[in-house]
Amino acid sequence: MKNEIMSKPAHECQTMTDVRLGVDEIDRQLVALIAKRQTYMAAAARIKTDRNTVHDSARIEDVVAKVVASAKEHGLSI
């Protein structure tokens, strides 16, 4: 991985460059987490050999509900 500049906490940002560095760092972390999550989805597809069980509507609803609850706990507007 290339040398990366560590961003400042948001409350310490004094310039738009500071803000952009922070946002860029978070974007890299989000992409890494999504890629990691995708490996688990690939494992689920491998484990669920019956194509009809791969799409689990109840599980999808449960995941969405948990994500919405977590977002609200973190103060995000949904």
N, C-alpha and C positions, 0 to 999 in steps of 0.2 A: 504494500500500500504506500502511496506517495506521502511525503511529509505534508501534514495538514496543520493549519493554524488553528489553535484552540480558540473557540469563541468565548466571548464574555457572557456572563449572565445577563438576561434582558434588562434588568434594572440598572446595569452598569453601562449599557450602550449609550454612546454620545454622538455617534454618526450613523448615517445610513449604511456605511461600509460595515460597521460593527453589527448592525441588525442583519444585514445580508449574510455575513459570515455565520451568524447564529442560525439563520434559516437554512442556509446551505448545509450546515452540519446536521441539523435535524432531518433534512430531506435525505441525506446519505444514510442516516440511521433508520429512517422509515423504510427505505428501499431494502436495506439489509434485513430488517424484520419481516417484510413482506416475502422476500426470497426464502427466508427460513420457514415461514408459515407454509409456503408453497411446497416445501419438501415434505411437510406433514400431510398435505393434501395428496401428494403423489403416493405416499405410504398408504393412505386410506384407500386410494384407488387400487393399489396393489393387493391390499388385504381383502377388500370387498370384491371378490371374484364375480359375483352376480351383478351385472350391469344395472339391474333394477334397484339394487340397494345402494348404489353409489350416490344417487340423489335422494337425500333424506329431508323432506320438507319440515318435519318436526325439529330436526337438529338445526336446520338453517334458521328457523324462527327463534330457537333458543339462543343461538349464537348472536343473532341480531339484537335480541332483547338484552343480552349481557353487555354487548358493545354499547348500546344506547344508555344503559344504566351506568356503565363506567364513564362514558362521555359526560353525562350529567353530574356525576360525582366530581369530575375534574372541572366543572364549571362551563362546559361547552353548551352552546344553545343548539337544541335539536328540533 
